């Protein structure tokens, strides 16, 4: 018997959204083959197992599914790191992060044993669980999918002028996109909606090969239906809007069309029997009704489900949405033998061959005038068909399964044993080797040998790296010229790298050649234990808040620094500007590790090297200092790294490189203006003269 775990934030009949209705239908449908359902409920709707929730589960689901509250999981097993952040991006990234840890715990303790874990798409709750599959075996043998209910990004796109676009929307767009892109599979209810997501997010063509389309069950609540079966039909026709009050559902079109009809003298009663979360928008809709027609309008936002259905049975139902991923309400209306008017401009209606104008619905062309004509037509119209499509075969019953996006990671013993790849860790202002790497286990030795390079402003005589932090171009040129390591990690000052992250990063980079780098989460132990969440190759975040995208401590392939190089004028911000350039280019791909990579200010200074590391691991300070390994770091004396001729060669190369970079930056008006603005700074102008202008010949 197959086992499926749904991760959702709504549940019908407690909540009115389509996600909750979907879960109700899936659990109560009589499937051809036995299936075990587990529902993981999260979000503010499920902070406590209230008596109302328990009664709903008992009455409407019985023993057909097992329900687990995310809040209950963490009451018994607190999440390893509490996330305290005022950055609004973290609001939903935090949920994804907590869900990852909850699922990890439930799997480890054997409370759930699913074959499939299916997330909703809105706000990207699958993000961290999907990312973890690239370097961990937490979800080994389990397929992680995302169902197309409607992402916030697509909704916002269809709310033309209804929502002010902010950096928050851009980041949410990215986290939703990456969850859909990297998931093992995606489920859509309609092929038209799968294509809409493909085009909207500009996914590669192979994305559709992992997308399964299943027409879902549409189930009528029999208990509610019995109480609303007897309905009185009045003398004046009733026209109802009963979708949620929000911009993309377009209640304003309903009011404008009603106004046109009432001005023509058409006798009808118009009802908005719905709810909305935005009180300001709700009031705008109410204020849109002309005072001369107030008696012909009514707003019923507090109806019980029984009273709402009793109203709709006798009404003409209008669904003017500009976007729907499916719309259970429309299909339910057919099953109740209601007259339905739909917006042809909506992909789920106008591009779906099932909906046929004049047969099972009336379609209007998207304007208030067209809707008014359809309402007038509907008063004397009766549908000729009330049938809905058959339920599709669910993906867990399909022969051959689903093409995987993320194959299971190879175990450590399955990775190539020879040659062992190497990692260069470059640290600035370190506390010491033990503090930079912590205390790694000997198993790390199977994955990689590690070389460490240090630059210490306070004690330059013991530095191994000959450059300071602001000298980004020099550092990258030195990496490419002097180091032959497979992977490079540049770390912040006074940090402790965590072995758990290194293990994850090395697993990803060794087994997945298409990945350019792995980025960590990070923790700050200076005061309270806090964490900010990092997203990886999120393009919008790269343009807005690069520290939330590629933080220090990321592990890169060496080839990354051959493809991308920093600019002199970026100064001490060179690392983040380099990372931003890489992400925005679209030519770099990163995985965001769910485990944290380093701890800031985690321990006190300790310059003694760990003897266990010296004797048991492939860890060296640098090739030329191998013989000094095992002695206090303070006794490692640095020899002259470069002769005078070598220094001159580096200076010439740096000048040529700077000239080339300057030419590249002047290719666009934006970059030209930015460079000119910086040249106005006297200090930079002086540097520019030295770098770019030929020296003046002295007069004889």
URHU-V735385 format. One record per residue. N is the residue number from 1. PSI is psi in whole degrees, -180 to 180 (* if undefined). OMEGA is omega in degrees with one decimal (999 if undefined). Layout:
BEGIN
n = (N & N)
psi = (PSI & PSI)
omega = (OMEGA & OMEGA)
END
This chain:
BEGIN
n = (1 & 2 & 3 & 4 & 5 & 6 & 7 & 8 & 9 & 10 & 11 & 12 & 13 & 14 & 15 & 16 & 17 & 18 & 19 & 20 & 21 & 22 & 23 & 24 & 25 & 26 & 27 & 28 & 29 & 30 & 31 & 32 & 33 & 34 & 35 & 36 & 37 & 38 & 39 & 40 & 41 & 42 & 43 & 44 & 45 & 46 & 47 & 48 & 49 & 50 & 51 & 52 & 53 & 54 & 55 & 56 & 57 & 58 & 59 & 60 & 61 & 62 & 63 & 64 & 65 & 66 & 67 & 68 & 69 & 70 & 71 & 72 & 73 & 74 & 75 & 76 & 77 & 78 & 79 & 80 & 81 & 82 & 83 & 84 & 85 & 86 & 87 & 88 & 89 & 90 & 91 & 92 & 93 & 94 & 95 & 96 & 97 & 98 & 99 & 100 & 101 & 102 & 103 & 104 & 105 & 106 & 107 & 108 & 109 & 110 & 111 & 112 & 113 & 114 & 115 & 116 & 117 & 118 & 119 & 120 & 121 & 122 & 123 & 124 & 125 & 126 & 127 & 128 & 129 & 130 & 131 & 132 & 133 & 134 & 135 & 136 & 137 & 138 & 139 & 140 & 141 & 142 & 143 & 144 & 145 & 146 & 147 & 148 & 149 & 150 & 151 & 152 & 153 & 154 & 155 & 156 & 157 & 158 & 159 & 160 & 161 & 162 & 163 & 164 & 165 & 166 & 167 & 168 & 169 & 170 & 171 & 172 & 173 & 174 & 175 & 176 & 177 & 178 & 179 & 180 & 181 & 182 & 183 & 184 & 185 & 186 & 187 & 188 & 189 & 190 & 191 & 192 & 193 & 194 & 195 & 196 & 197 & 198 & 199 & 200 & 201 & 202 & 203 & 204 & 205 & 206 & 207 & 208 & 209 & 210 & 211 & 212 & 213 & 214 & 215 & 216 & 217 & 218 & 219 & 220 & 221 & 222 & 223 & 224 & 225 & 226 & 227 & 228 & 229 & 230 & 231 & 232 & 233 & 234 & 235 & 236 & 237 & 238 & 239 & 240 & 241 & 242 & 243 & 244 & 245 & 246 & 247 & 248 & 249 & 250 & 251 & 252 & 253 & 254 & 255 & 256 & 257 & 258 & 259 & 260 & 261 & 262 & 263 & 264 & 265 & 266 & 267 & 268 & 269 & 270 & 271 & 272 & 273 & 274 & 275 & 276 & 277 & 278 & 279 & 280 & 281 & 282 & 283 & 284 & 285 & 286 & 287 & 288 & 289 & 290 & 291 & 292 & 293 & 294 & 295 & 296 & 297 & 298 & 299 & 300 & 301 & 302 & 303 & 304 & 305 & 306 & 307 & 308 & 309 & 310 & 311 & 312 & 313 & 314 & 315 & 316 & 317 & 318 & 319 & 320 & 321 & 322 & 323 & 324 & 325 & 326 & 327 & 328 & 329 & 330 & 331 & 332 & 333 & 334 & 335 & 336 & 337 & 338 & 339 & 340 & 341 & 342 & 343 & 344 & 345 & 346 & 347 & 348 & 349 & 350 & 351 & 352 & 353 & 354 & 355 & 356 & 357 & 358 & 359 & 360 & 361 & 362 & 363 & 364 & 365 & 366 & 367 & 368 & 369 & 370 & 371 & 372 & 373 & 374 & 375 & 376 & 377 & 378 & 379 & 380 & 381 & 382 & 383 & 384 & 385 & 386 & 387 & 388 & 389 & 390 & 391 & 392 & 393 & 394 & 395 & 396 & 397 & 398 & 399 & 400 & 401 & 402 & 403 & 404 & 405 & 406 & 407 & 408 & 409 & 410 & 411 & 412 & 413 & 414 & 415 & 416 & 417 & 418 & 419 & 420 & 421 & 422 & 423 & 424 & 425 & 426 & 427 & 428 & 429 & 430 & 431 & 432 & 433 & 434 & 435 & 436 & 437 & 438 & 439 & 440 & 441 & 442 & 443 & 444 & 445 & 446 & 447 & 448 & 449 & 450 & 451 & 452 & 453 & 454 & 455 & 456 & 457 & 458 & 459 & 460 & 461 & 462 & 463 & 464 & 465 & 466 & 467 & 468 & 469 & 470 & 471 & 472 & 473 & 474 & 475 & 476 & 477 & 478 & 479 & 480 & 481 & 482 & 483 & 484 & 485 & 486 & 487 & 488 & 489 & 490 & 491 & 492 & 493 & 494 & 495 & 496 & 497 & 498 & 499 & 500 & 501 & 502 & 503 & 504 & 505 & 506 & 507 & 508 & 509 & 510 & 511 & 512 & 513 & 514 & 515 & 516 & 517 & 518 & 519 & 520 & 521 & 522 & 523 & 524 & 525 & 526 & 527 & 528 & 529 & 530 & 531 & 532 & 533 & 534 & 535 & 536 & 537 & 538 & 539 & 540 & 541 & 542 & 543 & 544 & 545 & 546 & 547 & 548 & 549 & 550 & 551 & 552 & 553 & 554 & 555 & 556 & 557 & 558 & 559 & 560 & 561 & 562 & 563 & 564 & 565 & 566 & 567 & 568 & 569 & 570 & 571 & 572 & 573 & 574 & 575 & 576 & 577 & 578 & 579 & 580 & 581 & 582 & 583 & 584 & 585 & 586 & 587 & 588 & 589 & 590 & 591 & 592 & 593 & 594 & 595 & 596 & 597 & 598 & 599 & 600 & 601 & 602 & 603 & 604 & 605 & 606 & 607 & 608 & 609 & 610 & 611 & 612 & 613 & 614 & 615 & 616 & 617 & 618 & 619 & 620 & 621 & 622 & 623 & 624 & 625 & 626 & 627 & 628 & 629 & 630 & 631 & 632 & 633 & 634 & 635 & 636 & 637 & 638 & 639 & 640 & 641 & 642 & 643 & 644 & 645 & 646 & 647 & 648 & 649 & 650 & 651 & 652 & 653 & 654 & 655 & 656 & 657 & 658 & 659 & 660 & 661 & 662 & 663 & 664 & 665 & 666 & 667 & 668 & 669 & 670 & 671 & 672 & 673 & 674 & 675 & 676 & 677 & 678 & 679 & 680 & 681 & 682 & 683 & 684 & 685 & 686 & 687 & 688 & 689 & 690 & 691 & 692 & 693 & 694 & 695 & 696 & 697 & 698 & 699 & 700)
psi = (132 & 152 & 128 & 131 & 118 & 135 & 108 & 165 & 13 & 158 & 119 & 143 & 12 & -35 & 155 & -3 & 166 & -29 & -45 & -40 & -39 & -47 & -43 & -46 & -44 & -44 & -36 & -2 & 140 & 92 & 155 & -34 & 146 & 140 & 141 & 123 & 133 & 132 & 115 & 114 & 131 & 171 & 176 & -19 & -18 & 46 & -22 & 149 & 81 & 163 & -36 & -41 & -46 & -41 & -41 & -45 & -40 & -46 & -39 & -14 & -28 & -127 & 19 & -17 & 157 & 133 & 135 & 133 & 131 & -41 & -37 & -34 & -43 & -13 & -36 & -29 & 88 & 145 & 142 & -34 & 125 & 141 & 112 & 111 & 142 & 0 & 122 & -22 & -34 & -15 & -46 & -30 & -36 & -43 & -44 & -40 & -44 & -38 & -39 & -48 & -36 & -47 & -39 & -42 & -44 & -36 & -42 & -34 & -3 & 12 & -27 & 146 & 65 & 154 & -30 & 142 & 121 & 123 & 161 & 167 & -30 & 127 & 11 & 45 & -19 & -8 & -60 & -34 & -42 & -44 & -38 & -26 & -20 & -20 & 4 & 159 & 23 & -43 & 32 & 129 & 3 & 135 & 131 & 122 & 167 & 132 & 139 & 89 & -34 & 112 & 158 & -35 & -44 & -40 & -47 & -39 & -36 & -2 & 63 & 120 & 5 & -19 & 132 & 123 & 131 & 175 & -29 & -45 & -37 & -43 & -39 & -39 & -44 & -44 & -35 & -44 & -45 & -35 & -42 & -36 & -42 & -6 & 156 & -40 & 161 & 141 & 130 & 153 & -27 & 140 & -32 & -35 & -36 & -44 & -37 & -43 & -40 & -47 & -39 & -45 & -3 & 49 & 155 & 159 & -32 & -9 & -38 & -25 & -20 & 9 & 124 & 134 & 121 & 125 & 123 & 164 & 141 & 107 & 132 & 133 & 104 & -35 & -43 & -39 & -39 & -36 & -13 & 11 & -41 & 116 & 133 & 136 & 123 & 175 & -36 & 129 & 144 & 130 & 127 & 140 & 122 & 21 & 170 & 143 & 101 & 162 & -43 & -13 & -14 & 54 & -22 & -33 & -39 & -46 & -42 & -40 & -41 & -40 & -42 & -45 & -43 & -36 & -26 & -11 & 12 & 132 & 116 & 160 & 128 & 129 & 131 & 100 & 82 & -168 & 166 & 147 & -21 & 102 & -36 & -43 & -39 & -43 & -36 & -40 & -43 & -39 & -16 & -20 & 123 & 143 & -30 & -15 & 16 & -34 & -19 & 1 & 148 & 144 & 119 & 88 & 4 & 26 & 146 & 164 & -36 & -45 & -37 & -46 & -34 & -40 & -46 & -30 & -33 & 5 & 164 & 121 & 128 & 127 & 89 & 19 & 143 & -18 & 138 & 144 & -21 & -62 & 81 & -35 & -40 & -44 & -36 & -37 & -39 & -46 & -29 & 6 & 42 & 160 & 128 & 134 & 127 & 155 & 117 & -26 & -14 & 128 & -42 & -18 & -55 & -30 & 2 & 117 & -17 & -41 & 117 & 120 & 128 & -14 & -67 & -1 & 175 & 132 & 136 & 161 & 17 & -11 & 164 & -39 & -43 & -38 & -41 & -42 & -39 & -38 & -44 & -38 & -37 & -24 & -34 & 11 & 146 & 129 & 151 & -8 & 138 & 11 & 149 & 161 & 158 & 152 & 133 & 162 & 123 & 155 & -29 & -10 & -3 & 138 & 133 & -9 & -157 & 137 & 126 & 141 & -41 & 103 & 157 & 143 & 147 & 147 & 162 & -43 & -15 & -12 & 156 & 133 & -21 & 132 & 153 & 125 & 162 & 149 & 129 & 121 & 118 & 121 & 145 & 133 & 58 & 163 & -23 & 166 & -44 & -32 & -28 & -42 & -8 & -147 & 89 & 154 & 161 & -18 & -26 & -24 & -28 & -26 & -35 & 152 & 149 & 128 & 140 & 138 & 136 & 148 & 123 & 108 & -35 & -25 & 70 & -22 & -17 & 12 & 147 & -31 & 125 & 10 & 160 & 168 & -46 & -14 & 62 & -52 & -39 & -41 & -47 & -42 & -39 & -40 & -48 & -31 & -40 & -26 & 141 & 19 & 150 & -35 & 150 & 137 & 125 & 122 & 151 & 168 & 148 & 59 & 157 & 114 & 138 & 132 & -35 & -42 & -44 & -41 & -45 & -49 & -44 & -38 & -45 & -50 & -32 & -29 & -13 & 91 & -17 & -10 & 130 & -26 & 165 & 130 & 145 & 165 & 171 & 153 & 154 & 115 & 16 & -38 & -110 & 154 & 114 & 166 & 140 & 146 & 144 & 141 & -14 & -138 & 63 & 108 & -43 & -42 & -34 & -33 & -19 & -45 & 80 & -27 & -22 & 5 & -67 & 89 & 168 & 151 & -8 & 152 & 120 & 154 & 149 & -35 & -21 & -41 & -12 & -31 & -33 & 138 & 149 & 170 & 147 & -44 & -9 & -14 & -134 & -9 & 13 & -38 & -47 & -34 & -38 & -45 & -41 & -44 & -42 & -46 & -44 & -21 & -26 & 2 & 6 & 141 & 131 & 154 & 135 & 112 & 136 & -22 & 155 & 149 & -35 & 158 & 130 & 137 & 42 & -28 & 175 & 158 & 142 & 109 & 1 & 133 & 145 & 120 & -33 & -38 & -39 & -39 & -26 & -14 & 157 & 66 & 124 & 155 & -44 & 154 & -40 & -11 & 17 & -37 & -18 & -1 & 136 & -10 & 159 & 141 & -33 & -19 & -4 & 107 & 137 & 129 & 167 & 120 & -36 & 139 & 172 & -40 & -37 & -41 & -39 & -41 & -42 & -41 & -42 & -46 & -40 & -41 & -45 & -42 & -41 & -39 & -45 & -42 & -37 & -40 & -45 & -39 & -23 & 3 & -27 & 154 & -40 & -49 & -35 & -47 & -38 & -42 & -43 & -41 & -39 & -31 & -20 & -20 & 127 & -42 & -46 & -36 & -40 & -42 & -41 & -39 & -43 & -36 & -41 & -28 & 136 & 146 & 140 & 137 & 135 & 141 & 141 & *)
omega = (179.3 & 179.0 & -177.5 & 176.4 & 175.4 & 178.4 & -170.6 & -179.6 & 177.1 & 177.0 & 175.1 & 6.3 & 178.2 & -175.5 & -169.5 & -175.2 & -178.6 & 179.5 & 178.4 & 178.2 & 178.1 & -179.8 & 178.0 & -178.2 & -178.0 & -176.6 & -174.5 & 179.2 & 177.1 & -177.6 & -178.2 & -178.6 & -179.7 & 177.5 & 179.5 & -179.2 & 169.2 & -179.4 & 174.7 & -175.6 & -179.4 & 177.5 & -173.7 & 178.5 & -172.0 & 179.0 & 179.5 & 176.4 & -176.8 & 177.2 & 179.4 & 178.2 & 180.0 & 179.2 & 179.0 & -179.5 & -178.4 & -174.1 & -170.0 & -177.3 & -179.9 & -179.3 & -177.4 & -180.0 & 175.7 & -176.7 & 177.8 & 177.2 & 176.8 & -178.9 & 179.9 & 179.0 & -175.4 & 172.5 & -179.5 & -175.4 & -176.8 & 177.0 & -176.0 & -179.4 & 174.3 & -176.4 & 177.5 & -178.7 & 176.0 & 177.7 & -173.4 & 175.9 & -175.4 & -176.9 & -178.8 & 173.1 & 178.5 & 178.2 & 178.7 & -179.1 & 178.9 & 178.7 & 176.9 & -178.7 & 179.3 & 179.2 & 178.0 & 179.2 & -178.7 & 177.6 & -178.1 & -178.3 & 177.8 & 179.6 & 173.4 & 177.4 & -174.0 & 168.4 & -179.2 & 170.7 & -175.6 & 179.0 & 167.0 & -175.4 & -171.2 & -179.6 & 169.5 & -179.1 & -179.1 & -167.1 & -173.3 & 177.5 & 178.2 & -179.7 & -176.9 & -177.7 & -177.8 & -176.3 & 179.3 & 175.8 & 178.5 & -176.8 & -178.2 & 179.6 & -178.8 & 176.4 & 178.9 & -177.4 & 178.0 & 179.9 & -177.6 & 174.7 & 178.1 & 176.8 & 176.0 & -177.7 & 179.6 & 177.0 & -179.7 & 178.5 & -178.0 & 173.8 & -175.5 & -179.1 & -178.5 & -177.4 & 175.6 & -178.5 & -179.9 & 176.9 & 177.3 & 179.3 & -179.3 & -179.4 & 177.4 & 176.4 & -176.6 & -177.1 & 175.2 & -178.5 & -176.3 & 176.4 & 179.2 & -177.4 & -172.0 & -178.7 & 176.7 & -179.1 & 178.1 & 179.7 & 174.7 & 176.9 & -177.8 & 178.6 & 179.6 & -179.5 & 175.1 & 178.5 & 177.9 & 178.0 & 177.6 & -176.9 & -177.8 & -177.6 & -179.8 & 177.6 & 173.2 & -173.5 & -176.8 & 177.9 & -178.8 & 180.0 & 178.0 & -178.7 & -179.6 & 178.4 & 177.8 & 172.1 & -172.8 & 174.4 & 172.0 & -172.6 & 176.2 & 177.9 & -173.5 & -179.2 & 178.7 & -178.3 & -179.6 & -176.8 & -176.0 & -173.4 & -179.4 & -177.1 & 178.6 & 178.5 & -177.3 & 180.0 & 179.8 & 179.7 & 178.0 & 177.7 & -170.7 & 166.9 & -176.4 & 171.5 & 178.7 & 180.0 & 177.6 & -170.6 & -174.0 & 172.6 & 170.7 & 175.0 & 179.3 & 177.0 & 179.0 & -179.1 & -179.1 & 178.4 & 178.3 & 179.3 & 178.3 & -178.3 & -179.7 & 176.6 & 176.7 & -179.8 & 177.9 & -180.0 & 178.5 & 175.3 & -176.5 & -174.5 & 168.4 & -177.3 & -173.3 & -176.9 & 175.9 & -176.9 & -177.4 & -175.2 & 179.2 & 178.9 & 177.0 & -178.0 & 177.0 & 179.6 & 178.5 & -179.5 & -178.3 & -179.7 & 179.6 & -178.4 & -177.5 & -177.6 & -176.6 & -177.3 & -178.3 & 179.0 & 171.2 & 177.6 & -178.4 & -176.1 & -177.9 & -179.9 & 169.5 & 179.0 & 179.3 & -179.5 & 179.2 & -179.3 & 177.7 & 177.1 & -174.5 & -179.3 & -177.4 & -172.1 & 166.6 & -175.8 & -179.7 & 177.1 & -173.7 & -174.5 & 173.8 & 177.1 & 170.0 & 175.1 & 177.7 & -178.9 & 175.9 & -177.2 & -179.1 & -179.0 & 176.1 & 179.4 & 176.5 & -179.9 & 178.0 & 176.7 & 178.6 & 172.3 & -173.8 & 174.6 & -174.6 & 180.0 & -179.3 & -179.7 & 178.2 & -176.4 & -175.9 & -179.8 & -173.1 & -179.6 & -179.1 & -175.6 & -178.4 & -176.6 & -176.9 & -178.1 & 177.9 & 178.9 & 179.5 & 179.5 & 167.2 & -179.8 & 175.3 & -168.8 & 171.1 & -178.7 & 178.7 & 179.2 & 178.9 & 177.9 & 178.4 & 179.2 & 179.7 & 178.1 & 179.5 & 178.5 & -175.7 & -177.3 & -178.9 & -172.4 & 175.3 & 178.1 & 177.7 & -179.4 & 177.6 & -178.9 & 174.2 & -177.8 & 176.4 & 178.2 & -179.9 & 176.8 & -178.3 & -174.4 & -178.3 & 176.2 & -176.6 & 177.6 & 178.0 & 176.5 & -174.8 & 175.1 & -176.2 & 170.5 & -175.0 & 176.2 & 179.7 & -179.6 & 176.4 & 176.2 & -178.5 & -176.7 & -179.7 & -179.4 & 179.5 & -177.1 & -176.9 & -6.5 & 177.6 & 180.0 & -177.8 & -179.9 & 173.6 & 176.4 & -179.8 & -174.8 & 178.6 & -177.8 & -176.7 & 171.0 & -174.8 & -175.0 & -178.3 & -178.6 & 179.6 & -175.8 & -174.9 & 178.1 & -175.7 & 176.7 & -179.5 & 179.2 & 179.2 & -179.8 & -179.5 & -175.4 & -167.5 & 164.9 & -170.5 & 171.4 & -178.5 & 179.5 & -174.5 & 169.3 & -174.4 & -178.6 & -175.8 & 179.5 & -174.9 & -178.3 & 178.8 & 178.1 & 173.8 & 177.1 & -172.0 & -177.7 & 175.9 & -171.9 & -174.2 & -173.6 & -174.9 & -179.3 & 178.7 & -178.8 & -178.2 & 177.4 & 178.6 & 177.8 & -176.2 & -177.0 & -169.4 & -173.1 & 175.3 & -179.9 & 179.0 & -175.4 & -177.5 & 174.0 & 179.4 & -168.4 & -179.5 & -179.6 & 175.4 & -178.4 & 175.2 & 179.7 & -178.7 & -178.8 & -178.3 & 179.0 & 179.5 & 179.3 & 179.0 & -176.4 & -178.7 & 176.4 & -178.1 & -172.8 & 179.9 & -174.8 & -175.1 & -175.5 & -178.9 & -177.6 & -178.9 & -177.9 & 179.0 & -176.8 & -177.7 & 159.6 & 179.2 & -179.9 & -179.9 & -177.5 & -179.5 & 178.1 & 175.3 & 178.4 & -178.5 & 177.4 & 170.2 & -174.7 & -174.5 & -170.5 & -176.7 & -173.4 & 176.3 & -170.4 & -178.5 & 178.4 & 178.9 & 180.0 & -171.6 & -173.8 & -170.7 & 179.2 & 177.4 & -174.3 & 179.2 & -177.8 & 170.1 & -178.4 & 177.3 & 177.2 & -176.9 & 163.3 & 178.7 & -177.7 & 179.1 & -177.6 & 172.1 & 180.0 & -174.9 & 179.8 & -177.0 & 179.3 & -179.0 & -173.5 & 177.0 & 174.0 & -176.0 & 177.9 & -171.6 & -175.8 & -177.9 & 176.3 & 177.5 & 179.1 & 179.3 & 179.3 & -178.3 & -177.3 & -177.7 & 178.7 & -176.1 & -177.1 & 179.8 & -179.0 & -177.9 & 172.7 & 178.5 & 180.0 & 178.1 & 178.7 & -174.4 & -172.0 & -179.3 & 178.7 & 179.5 & 176.7 & -173.6 & -176.2 & 178.7 & -178.0 & 178.9 & -175.1 & 178.0 & 179.3 & -179.1 & -177.3 & -179.2 & 177.5 & -176.6 & -174.5 & -170.6 & -173.0 & 173.9 & -179.6 & 177.0 & 177.3 & 176.5 & -176.4 & -175.8 & -178.5 & -175.7 & -176.8 & -179.1 & -178.5 & -178.5 & 176.4 & 178.7 & -177.8 & -177.7 & -179.4 & 179.5 & -178.3 & -177.6 & 175.7 & 176.7 & -175.8 & -173.0 & 173.2 & 179.6 & 179.6 & 178.5 & 178.2 & 179.1 & 179.0 & 179.9 & -179.6 & 179.5 & 179.0 & -179.2 & 179.4 & 179.2 & 179.7 & -179.8 & 178.2 & -179.6 & 179.2 & 179.3 & 178.5 & 179.9 & -176.8 & -179.2 & -176.3 & 178.5 & -179.7 & -178.1 & -178.1 & 178.6 & -179.8 & -179.6 & -179.5 & 179.5 & 179.7 & -179.9 & 179.8 & 179.1 & 176.5 & -173.0 & -178.1 & -179.0 & 179.1 & 178.1 & 177.6 & -178.5 & 178.7 & -178.7 & -174.4 & -168.0 & -173.5 & 177.9 & -179.7 & 178.9 & 178.5 & 178.4 & 177.3 & -179.0 & 999)
END
